Amino acid sequence: MATDVICGMKVKESTDLKSEFQGKTFYFCNSHCKSVFDKNPQKYSR
Ligand SMILES: [Zn+2]
């Protein structure tokens, strides 16, 4: 399982809701969390 860095939910790595940033892959519970991340990935990728 991975953690959605936006809301803290556990998500499966098999989801299509993911973004790559600086060589890491981030997974999201829904498209809203993904869009929040994509607007400001530096803020959430630490
Ligand atoms: Zn989420």
mmCIF file of the protein (N, C-alpha, C, O) and its ligand, coordinates in Angstrom:
data_MODEL
# 
_entry.id   MODEL 
# 
loop_
_entity.id 
_entity.type 
_entity.pdbx_number_of_molecules 
1 polymer     1 
2 non-polymer 1 
# 
_entity_poly.entity_id                      1 
_entity_poly.type                           'polypeptide(L)' 
_entity_poly.nstd_linkage                   no 
_entity_poly.nstd_monomer                   no 
_entity_poly.pdbx_seq_one_letter_code       MATDVICGMKVKESTDLKSEFQGKTFYFCNSHCKSVFDKNPQKYSR 
_entity_poly.pdbx_seq_one_letter_code_can   MATDVICGMKVKESTDLKSEFQGKTFYFCNSHCKSVFDKNPQKYSR 
_entity_poly.pdbx_strand_id                 A 
# 
loop_
_entity_poly_seq.entity_id 
_entity_poly_seq.num 
_entity_poly_seq.mon_id 
_entity_poly_seq.hetero 
1 1  MET n 
1 2  ALA n 
1 3  THR n 
1 4  ASP n 
1 5  VAL n 
1 6  ILE n 
1 7  CYS n 
1 8  GLY n 
1 9  MET n 
1 10 LYS n 
1 11 VAL n 
1 12 LYS n 
1 13 GLU n 
1 14 SER n 
1 15 THR n 
1 16 ASP n 
1 17 LEU n 
1 18 LYS n 
1 19 SER n 
1 20 GLU n 
1 21 PHE n 
1 22 GLN n 
1 23 GLY n 
1 24 LYS n 
1 25 THR n 
1 26 PHE n 
1 27 TYR n 
1 28 PHE n 
1 29 CYS n 
1 30 ASN n 
1 31 SER n 
1 32 HIS n 
1 33 CYS n 
1 34 LYS n 
1 35 SER n 
1 36 VAL n 
1 37 PHE n 
1 38 ASP n 
1 39 LYS n 
1 40 ASN n 
1 41 PRO n 
1 42 GLN n 
1 43 LYS n 
1 44 TYR n 
1 45 SER n 
1 46 ARG n 
# 
loop_
_struct_asym.id 
_struct_asym.entity_id 
A 1 
B 2 
# 
loop_
_chem_comp.id 
_chem_comp.type 
_chem_comp.mon_nstd_flag 
ALA 'L-peptide linking' y 
ARG 'L-peptide linking' y 
ASN 'L-peptide linking' y 
ASP 'L-peptide linking' y 
CYS 'L-peptide linking' y 
GLN 'L-peptide linking' y 
GLU 'L-peptide linking' y 
GLY 'peptide linking'   y 
HIS 'L-peptide linking' y 
ILE 'L-peptide linking' y 
LEU 'L-peptide linking' y 
LYS 'L-peptide linking' y 
MET 'L-peptide linking' y 
PHE 'L-peptide linking' y 
PRO 'L-peptide linking' y 
SER 'L-peptide linking' y 
THR 'L-peptide linking' y 
TYR 'L-peptide linking' y 
VAL 'L-peptide linking' y 
ZN  non-polymer         . 
# 
_pdbx_entity_nonpoly.entity_id   2 
_pdbx_entity_nonpoly.name        ? 
_pdbx_entity_nonpoly.comp_id     ZN 
# 
_pdbx_nonpoly_scheme.asym_id         B 
_pdbx_nonpoly_scheme.entity_id       2 
_pdbx_nonpoly_scheme.mon_id          ZN 
_pdbx_nonpoly_scheme.ndb_seq_num     1 
_pdbx_nonpoly_scheme.pdb_seq_num     101 
_pdbx_nonpoly_scheme.auth_seq_num    101 
_pdbx_nonpoly_scheme.pdb_mon_id      ZN 
_pdbx_nonpoly_scheme.auth_mon_id     ZN 
_pdbx_nonpoly_scheme.pdb_strand_id   A 
_pdbx_nonpoly_scheme.pdb_ins_code    . 
# 
loop_
_atom_site.group_PDB 
_atom_site.id 
_atom_site.type_symbol 
_atom_site.label_atom_id 
_atom_site.label_alt_id 
_atom_site.label_comp_id 
_atom_site.label_asym_id 
_atom_site.label_entity_id 
_atom_site.label_seq_id 
_atom_site.pdbx_PDB_ins_code 
_atom_site.Cartn_x 
_atom_site.Cartn_y 
_atom_site.Cartn_z 
_atom_site.occupancy 
_atom_site.B_iso_or_equiv 
_atom_site.pdbx_formal_charge 
_atom_site.auth_seq_id 
_atom_site.auth_comp_id 
_atom_site.auth_asym_id 
_atom_site.auth_atom_id 
_atom_site.pdbx_PDB_model_num 
ATOM   1   N  N  . MET A 1 1  ? 0.836  -1.197 0.000   1.00 0.00 ? 1   MET A N  1 
ATOM   2   C  CA . MET A 1 1  ? 0.000  0.000  0.000   1.00 0.00 ? 1   MET A CA 1 
ATOM   3   C  C  . MET A 1 1  ? 0.877  1.255  0.000   1.00 0.00 ? 1   MET A C  1 
ATOM   4   O  O  . MET A 1 1  ? 1.985  1.259  0.535   1.00 0.00 ? 1   MET A O  1 
ATOM   5   N  N  . ALA A 1 2  ? 0.362  2.295  -0.601  1.00 0.00 ? 2   ALA A N  1 
ATOM   6   C  CA . ALA A 1 2  ? 1.034  3.587  -0.593  1.00 0.00 ? 2   ALA A CA 1 
ATOM   7   C  C  . ALA A 1 2  ? 0.138  4.577  0.155   1.00 0.00 ? 2   ALA A C  1 
ATOM   8   O  O  . ALA A 1 2  ? -1.037 4.306  0.401   1.00 0.00 ? 2   ALA A O  1 
ATOM   9   N  N  . THR A 1 3  ? 0.706  5.715  0.507   1.00 0.00 ? 3   THR A N  1 
ATOM   10  C  CA . THR A 1 3  ? -0.071 6.731  1.205   1.00 0.00 ? 3   THR A CA 1 
ATOM   11  C  C  . THR A 1 3  ? -0.304 7.925  0.290   1.00 0.00 ? 3   THR A C  1 
ATOM   12  O  O  . THR A 1 3  ? 0.631  8.465  -0.300  1.00 0.00 ? 3   THR A O  1 
ATOM   13  N  N  . ASP A 1 4  ? -1.542 8.320  0.186   1.00 0.00 ? 4   ASP A N  1 
ATOM   14  C  CA . ASP A 1 4  ? -1.912 9.544  -0.520  1.00 0.00 ? 4   ASP A CA 1 
ATOM   15  C  C  . ASP A 1 4  ? -1.394 10.721 0.303   1.00 0.00 ? 4   ASP A C  1 
ATOM   16  O  O  . ASP A 1 4  ? -1.874 10.959 1.411   1.00 0.00 ? 4   ASP A O  1 
ATOM   17  N  N  . VAL A 1 5  ? -0.422 11.458 -0.227  1.00 0.00 ? 5   VAL A N  1 
ATOM   18  C  CA . VAL A 1 5  ? 0.201  12.523 0.568   1.00 0.00 ? 5   VAL A CA 1 
ATOM   19  C  C  . VAL A 1 5  ? -0.711 13.728 0.754   1.00 0.00 ? 5   VAL A C  1 
ATOM   20  O  O  . VAL A 1 5  ? -0.429 14.594 1.582   1.00 0.00 ? 5   VAL A O  1 
ATOM   21  N  N  . ILE A 1 6  ? -1.781 13.791 0.005   1.00 0.00 ? 6   ILE A N  1 
ATOM   22  C  CA . ILE A 1 6  ? -2.707 14.917 0.139   1.00 0.00 ? 6   ILE A CA 1 
ATOM   23  C  C  . ILE A 1 6  ? -3.634 14.726 1.329   1.00 0.00 ? 6   ILE A C  1 
ATOM   24  O  O  . ILE A 1 6  ? -3.762 15.621 2.164   1.00 0.00 ? 6   ILE A O  1 
ATOM   25  N  N  . CYS A 1 7  ? -4.279 13.575 1.414   1.00 0.00 ? 7   CYS A N  1 
ATOM   26  C  CA . CYS A 1 7  ? -5.283 13.368 2.461   1.00 0.00 ? 7   CYS A CA 1 
ATOM   27  C  C  . CYS A 1 7  ? -4.867 12.328 3.496   1.00 0.00 ? 7   CYS A C  1 
ATOM   28  O  O  . CYS A 1 7  ? -5.522 12.186 4.528   1.00 0.00 ? 7   CYS A O  1 
ATOM   29  N  N  . GLY A 1 8  ? -3.774 11.595 3.226   1.00 0.00 ? 8   GLY A N  1 
ATOM   30  C  CA . GLY A 1 8  ? -3.289 10.622 4.191   1.00 0.00 ? 8   GLY A CA 1 
ATOM   31  C  C  . GLY A 1 8  ? -3.905 9.240  4.082   1.00 0.00 ? 8   GLY A C  1 
ATOM   32  O  O  . GLY A 1 8  ? -3.558 8.347  4.854   1.00 0.00 ? 8   GLY A O  1 
ATOM   33  N  N  . MET A 1 9  ? -4.812 9.050  3.135   1.00 0.00 ? 9   MET A N  1 
ATOM   34  C  CA . MET A 1 9  ? -5.432 7.741  2.963   1.00 0.00 ? 9   MET A CA 1 
ATOM   35  C  C  . MET A 1 9  ? -4.463 6.720  2.389   1.00 0.00 ? 9   MET A C  1 
ATOM   36  O  O  . MET A 1 9  ? -3.535 7.068  1.658   1.00 0.00 ? 9   MET A O  1 
ATOM   37  N  N  . LYS A 1 10 ? -4.690 5.445  2.732   1.00 0.00 ? 10  LYS A N  1 
ATOM   38  C  CA . LYS A 1 10 ? -3.927 4.369  2.123   1.00 0.00 ? 10  LYS A CA 1 
ATOM   39  C  C  . LYS A 1 10 ? -4.534 4.049  0.756   1.00 0.00 ? 10  LYS A C  1 
ATOM   40  O  O  . LYS A 1 10 ? -5.751 3.919  0.621   1.00 0.00 ? 10  LYS A O  1 
ATOM   41  N  N  . VAL A 1 11 ? -3.673 3.926  -0.249  1.00 0.00 ? 11  VAL A N  1 
ATOM   42  C  CA . VAL A 1 11 ? -4.147 3.615  -1.598  1.00 0.00 ? 11  VAL A CA 1 
ATOM   43  C  C  . VAL A 1 11 ? -3.318 2.491  -2.191  1.00 0.00 ? 11  VAL A C  1 
ATOM   44  O  O  . VAL A 1 11 ? -2.149 2.322  -1.845  1.00 0.00 ? 11  VAL A O  1 
ATOM   45  N  N  . LYS A 1 12 ? -3.917 1.735  -3.072  1.00 0.00 ? 12  LYS A N  1 
ATOM   46  C  CA . LYS A 1 12 ? -3.194 0.643  -3.731  1.00 0.00 ? 12  LYS A CA 1 
ATOM   47  C  C  . LYS A 1 12 ? -2.339 1.188  -4.869  1.00 0.00 ? 12  LYS A C  1 
ATOM   48  O  O  . LYS A 1 12 ? -2.744 2.103  -5.586  1.00 0.00 ? 12  LYS A O  1 
ATOM   49  N  N  . GLU A 1 13 ? -1.145 0.608  -5.023  1.00 0.00 ? 13  GLU A N  1 
ATOM   50  C  CA . GLU A 1 13 ? -0.256 1.031  -6.100  1.00 0.00 ? 13  GLU A CA 1 
ATOM   51  C  C  . GLU A 1 13 ? -0.797 0.685  -7.480  1.00 0.00 ? 13  GLU A C  1 
ATOM   52  O  O  . GLU A 1 13 ? -0.272 1.159  -8.487  1.00 0.00 ? 13  GLU A O  1 
ATOM   53  N  N  . SER A 1 14 ? -1.836 -0.132 -7.537  1.00 0.00 ? 14  SER A N  1 
ATOM   54  C  CA . SER A 1 14 ? -2.420 -0.500 -8.831  1.00 0.00 ? 14  SER A CA 1 
ATOM   55  C  C  . SER A 1 14 ? -3.332 0.583  -9.396  1.00 0.00 ? 14  SER A C  1 
ATOM   56  O  O  . SER A 1 14 ? -3.827 0.454  -10.516 1.00 0.00 ? 14  SER A O  1 
ATOM   57  N  N  . THR A 1 15 ? -3.559 1.653  -8.627  1.00 0.00 ? 15  THR A N  1 
ATOM   58  C  CA . THR A 1 15 ? -4.434 2.716  -9.109  1.00 0.00 ? 15  THR A CA 1 
ATOM   59  C  C  . THR A 1 15 ? -3.824 3.444  -10.319 1.00 0.00 ? 15  THR A C  1 
ATOM   60  O  O  . THR A 1 15 ? -2.604 3.510  -10.473 1.00 0.00 ? 15  THR A O  1 
ATOM   61  N  N  . ASP A 1 16 ? -4.687 3.978  -11.154 1.00 0.00 ? 16  ASP A N  1 
ATOM   62  C  CA . ASP A 1 16 ? -4.215 4.826  -12.253 1.00 0.00 ? 16  ASP A CA 1 
ATOM   63  C  C  . ASP A 1 16 ? -3.990 6.267  -11.806 1.00 0.00 ? 16  ASP A C  1 
ATOM   64  O  O  . ASP A 1 16 ? -3.426 7.076  -12.542 1.00 0.00 ? 16  ASP A O  1 
ATOM   65  N  N  . LEU A 1 17 ? -4.436 6.573  -10.601 1.00 0.00 ? 17  LEU A N  1 
ATOM   66  C  CA . LEU A 1 17 ? -4.301 7.938  -10.083 1.00 0.00 ? 17  LEU A CA 1 
ATOM   67  C  C  . LEU A 1 17 ? -2.929 8.096  -9.448  1.00 0.00 ? 17  LEU A C  1 
ATOM   68  O  O  . LEU A 1 17 ? -2.753 7.924  -8.242  1.00 0.00 ? 17  LEU A O  1 
ATOM   69  N  N  . LYS A 1 18 ? -1.955 8.433  -10.305 1.00 0.00 ? 18  LYS A N  1 
ATOM   70  C  CA . LYS A 1 18 ? -0.597 8.587  -9.793  1.00 0.00 ? 18  LYS A CA 1 
ATOM   71  C  C  . LYS A 1 18 ? 0.121  9.659  -10.586 1.00 0.00 ? 18  LYS A C  1 
ATOM   72  O  O  . LYS A 1 18 ? -0.234 9.973  -11.722 1.00 0.00 ? 18  LYS A O  1 
ATOM   73  N  N  . SER A 1 19 ? 1.153  10.216 -9.943  1.00 0.00 ? 19  SER A N  1 
ATOM   74  C  CA . SER A 1 19 ? 1.992  11.219 -10.591 1.00 0.00 ? 19  SER A CA 1 
ATOM   75  C  C  . SER A 1 19 ? 3.434  10.920 -10.264 1.00 0.00 ? 19  SER A C  1 
ATOM   76  O  O  . SER A 1 19 ? 3.756  10.469 -9.165  1.00 0.00 ? 19  SER A O  1 
ATOM   77  N  N  . GLU A 1 20 ? 4.302  11.175 -11.228 1.00 0.00 ? 20  GLU A N  1 
ATOM   78  C  CA . GLU A 1 20 ? 5.724  11.052 -10.955 1.00 0.00 ? 20  GLU A CA 1 
ATOM   79  C  C  . GLU A 1 20 ? 6.310  12.432 -10.755 1.00 0.00 ? 20  GLU A C  1 
ATOM   80  O  O  . GLU A 1 20 ? 5.982  13.370 -11.481 1.00 0.00 ? 20  GLU A O  1 
ATOM   81  N  N  . PHE A 1 21 ? 7.174  12.550 -9.770  1.00 0.00 ? 21  PHE A N  1 
ATOM   82  C  CA . PHE A 1 21 ? 7.838  13.816 -9.501  1.00 0.00 ? 21  PHE A CA 1 
ATOM   83  C  C  . PHE A 1 21 ? 9.215  13.507 -8.955  1.00 0.00 ? 21  PHE A C  1 
ATOM   84  O  O  . PHE A 1 21 ? 9.344  12.771 -7.977  1.00 0.00 ? 21  PHE A O  1 
ATOM   85  N  N  . GLN A 1 22 ? 10.259 14.066 -9.581  1.00 0.00 ? 22  GLN A N  1 
ATOM   86  C  CA . GLN A 1 22 ? 11.642 13.863 -9.157  1.00 0.00 ? 22  GLN A CA 1 
ATOM   87  C  C  . GLN A 1 22 ? 11.961 12.386 -8.943  1.00 0.00 ? 22  GLN A C  1 
ATOM   88  O  O  . GLN A 1 22 ? 12.611 12.011 -7.968  1.00 0.00 ? 22  GLN A O  1 
ATOM   89  N  N  . GLY A 1 23 ? 11.492 11.559 -9.870  1.00 0.00 ? 23  GLY A N  1 
ATOM   90  C  CA . GLY A 1 23 ? 11.841 10.146 -9.842  1.00 0.00 ? 23  GLY A CA 1 
ATOM   91  C  C  . GLY A 1 23 ? 11.047 9.302  -8.874  1.00 0.00 ? 23  GLY A C  1 
ATOM   92  O  O  . GLY A 1 23 ? 11.255 8.091  -8.797  1.00 0.00 ? 23  GLY A O  1 
ATOM   93  N  N  . LYS A 1 24 ? 10.133 9.919  -8.127  1.00 0.00 ? 24  LYS A N  1 
ATOM   94  C  CA . LYS A 1 24 ? 9.275  9.162  -7.216  1.00 0.00 ? 24  LYS A CA 1 
ATOM   95  C  C  . LYS A 1 24 ? 7.862  9.130  -7.757  1.00 0.00 ? 24  LYS A C  1 
ATOM   96  O  O  . LYS A 1 24 ? 7.415  10.059 -8.429  1.00 0.00 ? 24  LYS A O  1 
ATOM   97  N  N  . THR A 1 25 ? 7.167  8.046  -7.453  1.00 0.00 ? 25  THR A N  1 
ATOM   98  C  CA . THR A 1 25 ? 5.773  7.943  -7.860  1.00 0.00 ? 25  THR A CA 1 
ATOM   99  C  C  . THR A 1 25 ? 4.875  8.153  -6.643  1.00 0.00 ? 25  THR A C  1 
ATOM   100 O  O  . THR A 1 25 ? 5.084  7.562  -5.584  1.00 0.00 ? 25  THR A O  1 
ATOM   101 N  N  . PHE A 1 26 ? 3.882  9.001  -6.823  1.00 0.00 ? 26  PHE A N  1 
ATOM   102 C  CA . PHE A 1 26 ? 2.919  9.311  -5.758  1.00 0.00 ? 26  PHE A CA 1 
ATOM   103 C  C  . PHE A 1 26 ? 1.546  8.826  -6.195  1.00 0.00 ? 26  PHE A C  1 
ATOM   104 O  O  . PHE A 1 26 ? 1.168  8.958  -7.359  1.00 0.00 ? 26  PHE A O  1 
ATOM   105 N  N  . TYR A 1 27 ? 0.812  8.269  -5.254  1.00 0.00 ? 27  TYR A N  1 
ATOM   106 C  CA . TYR A 1 27 ? -0.491 7.660  -5.550  1.00 0.00 ? 27  TYR A CA 1 
ATOM   107 C  C  . TYR A 1 27 ? -1.595 8.411  -4.814  1.00 0.00 ? 27  TYR A C  1 
ATOM   108 O  O  . TYR A 1 27 ? -1.396 8.938  -3.720  1.00 0.00 ? 27  TYR A O  1 
ATOM   109 N  N  . PHE A 1 28 ? -2.766 8.444  -5.450  1.00 0.00 ? 28  PHE A N  1 
ATOM   110 C  CA . PHE A 1 28 ? -3.863 9.246  -4.908  1.00 0.00 ? 28  PHE A CA 1 
ATOM   111 C  C  . PHE A 1 28 ? -5.166 8.459  -4.855  1.00 0.00 ? 28  PHE A C  1 
ATOM   112 O  O  . PHE A 1 28 ? -5.377 7.516  -5.617  1.00 0.00 ? 28  PHE A O  1 
ATOM   113 N  N  . CYS A 1 29 ? -6.047 8.879  -3.917  1.00 0.00 ? 29  CYS A N  1 
ATOM   114 C  CA . CYS A 1 29 ? -7.321 8.183  -3.749  1.00 0.00 ? 29  CYS A CA 1 
ATOM   115 C  C  . CYS A 1 29 ? -8.343 8.639  -4.777  1.00 0.00 ? 29  CYS A C  1 
ATOM   116 O  O  . CYS A 1 29 ? -9.268 7.891  -5.092  1.00 0.00 ? 29  CYS A O  1 
ATOM   117 N  N  . ASN A 1 30 ? -8.201 9.840  -5.303  1.00 0.00 ? 30  ASN A N  1 
ATOM   118 C  CA . ASN A 1 30 ? -9.142 10.317 -6.318  1.00 0.00 ? 30  ASN A CA 1 
ATOM   119 C  C  . ASN A 1 30 ? -8.504 11.429 -7.144  1.00 0.00 ? 30  ASN A C  1 
ATOM   120 O  O  . ASN A 1 30 ? -7.407 11.890 -6.829  1.00 0.00 ? 30  ASN A O  1 
ATOM   121 N  N  . SER A 1 31 ? -9.189 11.856 -8.193  1.00 0.00 ? 31  SER A N  1 
ATOM   122 C  CA . SER A 1 31 ? -8.595 12.828 -9.114  1.00 0.00 ? 31  SER A CA 1 
ATOM   123 C  C  . SER A 1 31 ? -8.427 14.196 -8.464  1.00 0.00 ? 31  SER A C  1 
ATOM   124 O  O  . SER A 1 31 ? -7.578 14.982 -8.886  1.00 0.00 ? 31  SER A O  1 
ATOM   125 N  N  . HIS A 1 32 ? -9.225 14.487 -7.443  1.00 0.00 ? 32  HIS A N  1 
ATOM   126 C  CA . HIS A 1 32 ? -9.060 15.761 -6.748  1.00 0.00 ? 32  HIS A CA 1 
ATOM   127 C  C  . HIS A 1 32 ? -7.690 15.819 -6.059  1.00 0.00 ? 32  HIS A C  1 
ATOM   128 O  O  . HIS A 1 32 ? -6.959 16.800 -6.196  1.00 0.00 ? 32  HIS A O  1 
ATOM   129 N  N  . CYS A 1 33 ? -7.354 14.760 -5.319  1.00 0.00 ? 33  CYS A N  1 
ATOM   130 C  CA . CYS A 1 33 ? -6.048 14.738 -4.646  1.00 0.00 ? 33  CYS A CA 1 
ATOM   131 C  C  . CYS A 1 33 ? -4.916 14.824 -5.661  1.00 0.00 ? 33  CYS A C  1 
ATOM   132 O  O  . CYS A 1 33 ? -3.924 15.515 -5.427  1.00 0.00 ? 33  CYS A O  1 
ATOM   133 N  N  . LYS A 1 34 ? -5.055 14.131 -6.786  1.00 0.00 ? 34  LYS A N  1 
ATOM   134 C  CA . LYS A 1 34 ? -4.029 14.182 -7.820  1.00 0.00 ? 34  LYS A CA 1 
ATOM   135 C  C  . LYS A 1 34 ? -3.865 15.606 -8.355  1.00 0.00 ? 34  LYS A C  1 
ATOM   136 O  O  . LYS A 1 34 ? -2.741 16.065 -8.553  1.00 0.00 ? 34  LYS A O  1 
ATOM   137 N  N  . SER A 1 35 ? -4.961 16.298 -8.585  1.00 0.00 ? 35  SER A N  1 
ATOM   138 C  CA . SER A 1 35 ? -4.863 17.648 -9.146  1.00 0.00 ? 35  SER A CA 1 
ATOM   139 C  C  . SER A 1 35 ? -4.253 18.617 -8.147  1.00 0.00 ? 35  SER A C  1 
ATOM   140 O  O  . SER A 1 35 ? -3.525 19.532 -8.533  1.00 0.00 ? 35  SER A O  1 
ATOM   141 N  N  . VAL A 1 36 ? -4.547 18.423 -6.853  1.00 0.00 ? 36  VAL A N  1 
ATOM   142 C  CA . VAL A 1 36 ? -3.916 19.268 -5.826  1.00 0.00 ? 36  VAL A CA 1 
ATOM   143 C  C  . VAL A 1 36 ? -2.404 19.058 -5.842  1.00 0.00 ? 36  VAL A C  1 
ATOM   144 O  O  . VAL A 1 36 ? -1.634 20.018 -5.800  1.00 0.00 ? 36  VAL A O  1 
ATOM   145 N  N  . PHE A 1 37 ? -1.986 17.794 -5.905  1.00 0.00 ? 37  PHE A N  1 
ATOM   146 C  CA . PHE A 1 37 ? -0.557 17.480 -5.962  1.00 0.00 ? 37  PHE A CA 1 
ATOM   147 C  C  . PHE A 1 37 ? 0.090  18.065 -7.207  1.00 0.00 ? 37  PHE A C  1 
ATOM   148 O  O  . PHE A 1 37 ? 1.155  18.678 -7.133  1.00 0.00 ? 37  PHE A O  1 
ATOM   149 N  N  . ASP A 1 38 ? -0.559 17.873 -8.355  1.00 0.00 ? 38  ASP A N  1 
ATOM   150 C  CA . ASP A 1 38 ? 0.034  18.296 -9.620  1.00 0.00 ? 38  ASP A CA 1 
ATOM   151 C  C  . ASP A 1 38 ? 0.223  19.811 -9.694  1.00 0.00 ? 38  ASP A C  1 
ATOM   152 O  O  . ASP A 1 38 ? 1.093  20.285 -10.424 1.00 0.00 ? 38  ASP A O  1 
ATOM   153 N  N  . LYS A 1 39 ? -0.578 20.575 -8.951  1.00 0.00 ? 39  LYS A N  1 
ATOM   154 C  CA . LYS A 1 39 ? -0.438 22.027 -8.955  1.00 0.00 ? 39  LYS A CA 1 
ATOM   155 C  C  . LYS A 1 39 ? 0.787  22.473 -8.171  1.00 0.00 ? 39  LYS A C  1 
ATOM   156 O  O  . LYS A 1 39 ? 1.360  23.525 -8.453  1.00 0.00 ? 39  LYS A O  1 
ATOM   157 N  N  . ASN A 1 40 ? 1.190  21.671 -7.185  1.00 0.00 ? 40  ASN A N  1 
ATOM   158 C  CA . ASN A 1 40 ? 2.272  22.104 -6.308  1.00 0.00 ? 40  ASN A CA 1 
ATOM   159 C  C  . ASN A 1 40 ? 3.036  20.903 -5.753  1.00 0.00 ? 40  ASN A C  1 
ATOM   160 O  O  . ASN A 1 40 ? 3.051  20.678 -4.543  1.00 0.00 ? 40  ASN A O  1 
ATOM   161 N  N  . PRO A 1 41 ? 3.671  20.129 -6.644  1.00 0.00 ? 41  PRO A N  1 
ATOM   162 C  CA . PRO A 1 41 ? 4.294  18.880 -6.192  1.00 0.00 ? 41  PRO A CA 1 
ATOM   163 C  C  . PRO A 1 41 ? 5.421  19.068 -5.186  1.00 0.00 ? 41  PRO A C  1 
ATOM   164 O  O  . PRO A 1 41 ? 5.624  18.209 -4.328  1.00 0.00 ? 41  PRO A O  1 
ATOM   165 N  N  . GLN A 1 42 ? 6.162  20.178 -5.271  1.00 0.00 ? 42  GLN A N  1 
ATOM   166 C  CA . GLN A 1 42 ? 7.269  20.376 -4.311  1.00 0.00 ? 42  GLN A CA 1 
ATOM   167 C  C  . GLN A 1 42 ? 6.780  20.394 -2.888  1.00 0.00 ? 42  GLN A C  1 
ATOM   168 O  O  . GLN A 1 42 ? 7.449  19.908 -1.977  1.00 0.00 ? 42  GLN A O  1 
ATOM   169 N  N  . LYS A 1 43 ? 5.600  20.963 -2.704  1.00 0.00 ? 43  LYS A N  1 
ATOM   170 C  CA . LYS A 1 43 ? 5.054  21.109 -1.349  1.00 0.00 ? 43  LYS A CA 1 
ATOM   171 C  C  . LYS A 1 43 ? 4.789  19.768 -0.690  1.00 0.00 ? 43  LYS A C  1 
ATOM   172 O  O  . LYS A 1 43 ? 4.893  19.640 0.530   1.00 0.00 ? 43  LYS A O  1 
ATOM   173 N  N  . TYR A 1 44 ? 4.441  18.751 -1.506  1.00 0.00 ? 44  TYR A N  1 
ATOM   174 C  CA . TYR A 1 44 ? 3.979  17.481 -0.946  1.00 0.00 ? 44  TYR A CA 1 
ATOM   175 C  C  . TYR A 1 44 ? 4.996  16.359 -1.080  1.00 0.00 ? 44  TYR A C  1 
ATOM   176 O  O  . TYR A 1 44 ? 4.793  15.278 -0.527  1.00 0.00 ? 44  TYR A O  1 
ATOM   177 N  N  . SER A 1 45 ? 6.090  16.594 -1.804  1.00 0.00 ? 45  SER A N  1 
ATOM   178 C  CA . SER A 1 45 ? 6.976  15.487 -2.122  1.00 0.00 ? 45  SER A CA 1 
ATOM   179 C  C  . SER A 1 45 ? 8.097  15.303 -1.109  1.00 0.00 ? 45  SER A C  1 
ATOM   180 O  O  . SER A 1 45 ? 8.898  14.381 -1.260  1.00 0.00 ? 45  SER A O  1 
ATOM   181 N  N  . ARG A 1 46 ? 8.184  16.132 -0.099  1.00 0.00 ? 46  ARG A N  1 
ATOM   182 C  CA . ARG A 1 46 ? 9.240  15.995 0.884   1.00 0.00 ? 46  ARG A CA 1 
ATOM   183 C  C  . ARG A 1 46 ? 8.976  14.844 1.847   1.00 0.00 ? 46  ARG A C  1 
ATOM   184 O  O  . ARG A 1 46 ? 9.781  14.593 2.744   1.00 0.00 ? 46  ARG A O  1 
HETATM 185 ZN ZN . ZN  B 2 .  ? -6.754 11.531 -1.258  1.00 0.00 2 101 ZN  A ZN 1 
# 
